Amino acid sequence: MKTFIKMLKDDSGASAAEYALILAIVGTGIAIAAILLGGAIGGAMNSASNCINNPNSTTC
């Protein structure tokens, strides 16, 4: 029983778990930003392409 209690109180692996959690949060933020930025860039490219193909349109 003493070994089990000692194992429960051991927090030497806590820092690795905390780093993994931070890495997951930062990675998720980067992925969401990349998806949103990719959509914005794609929209801008489509708009530029439309202006090149139809220079007399009202959106150019």
N, C-alpha and C positions, 0 to 999 in steps of 0.2 A: 504493500500500500504506500509506503514511503517513496518508492521509486515512481509510482504513478503521480503522486502529489508533486514530486520534484520535477517531473516531466511537464506538468501543467504550469508550473511557475517559471519554467525556462522560456525566456523570450529572446533567445539569440537569433532565431530565424525571423523575428518580427521585421527587421530592417529590410530583408529581402522581399517580404510580402508587401511592405509599404512601397518599395521601389517599383515593384511590379504593378501595383495599383496606380501609382503616379504615371508610369509608362503607358498604361492602358488609357488613362484619362487624356494624356497629351496626344497619344496616337489617334484617339477618337476625334479630338479637336482638329488635328491636322487633316484627317480624312474628310470630315465635314467641310472644312474650309476648301479643300481641293475640289470637292464635288460642286460646291457653290461657285467657286471661282471658274471652274471649267464650264459651267452653264453660262456664266456671264460672258466669258470669252467666246463661247460658241455663238451666243446671241449677237455679239458685236461683229463677229466674222460673217454671220448670215446677213446682217444689216449692211455691211460693207459690200458684200457680194451682190446684194439686191441693188445697191446704188450704182455699182459698176455695170450691171446688166441693164438697168433702167434708170439712166441718169436724169430723166425728166420727172421722176416721181416726187411726191411732196415730202417724203421722209428724208431726202438727201440734203 
